[in-house]
């Protein structure tokens, strides 16, 4: 979502995306738009970010092991950095703690 776009521009962009994936009949653009707006309202009121970095590459070294990835969203604020990275898992809920390790 691009917060610098008008609501109509956001709706048009979302409609194009939903149509491209063939899910426009199953997912209402206005519902997704409302969720995105609620998400950004929460982020703004809770963290007051000074910068948003979307699809931000991350690297970390622990001992001799290197980890690379791309975070969905990194927020910069007075408190520091906040990494928001959505994951999906097709397994059973009971197996989530094991998968997370």
N, C-alpha and C positions, 0 to 999 in steps of 0.2 A: 504494500500500500504506500502511496506517496502522499504524505500529508500536505504538500504544497499544491495539490490539485483541488479543484472545486469538487463538490459532492457529485455533480453531474459528470465531470471528467472521470472521477473514481468509479462511478456506476458504469460508464461506458467501457473503461478499461477492464473492470471485473466481468462484464457481460462478454467481452471478447475472449477473456481467459476461460470462462466457463464453457463457452461455445467451442473453443479450440479443443477442449478436453471432452466434449460431448456430454457434459453433465448439466447443461443449462435447464433441462426439464426436471432435474432432480434437486437442484440447489438454487434457491432464490437469491438473486444478486443482492436484493435489499437486506436479506438476512445476514449474508456475509459482510456487507457494508456496515450493518449495525454492530456486528461482533468486532470488526476491525476498529470502528470508532470507539467502542467501549474499551478495547485493549489499549489504544493510544491515550484515551482519557485517563485510564488507570495508571499507565506508565508516567504520564505527565504529572499527575497529582501525587504519586508516590515517590518518584525518583527525581523529578525535575531535571531531565537530561539536558546537557548542553550540546550534545552531538549524538547522532544516530549513525551507526555503521551497519549496513545491510550486506549479508553474504561476505562477512569479514574473515580473511584467512588467519588462522591461529597456529602457533607452533610452541612446543614445550619440550624440554629435555629433562628427564628424570634418570639420573645415573647415566648409563650408556644407551638408554632407550629414547628415541625421538618420536614425538607424536605430532601429527599434522592433521588439520581439519579446517572446516569452514563453518563458522557460527552463523546462524540465521540472522541474528541481530546482536550487536554489542552497543550498549549505551554508555556514554561517558557522563559522569555527574560529579558533584562536589565530593560525594562519598567514595568515588573511584569508578571502576568499570563493572558493568553488569552484563553477563553473557546469557542470552536467551537463545536456546537451541532446541527446536521441537524434534521429537523423535517419535517414531511409530514402531510398534512391535505386534506382529500377528499372533504371537503365542498367548497362552492362557495367563490370566491375571496372577494366578498362584506362582508362576515361574518368573515374574518380573524381578523380584529381588535377586535371584540367581543370575538372570540376564544382565542386570545392572552392574554386577561385579565383573 
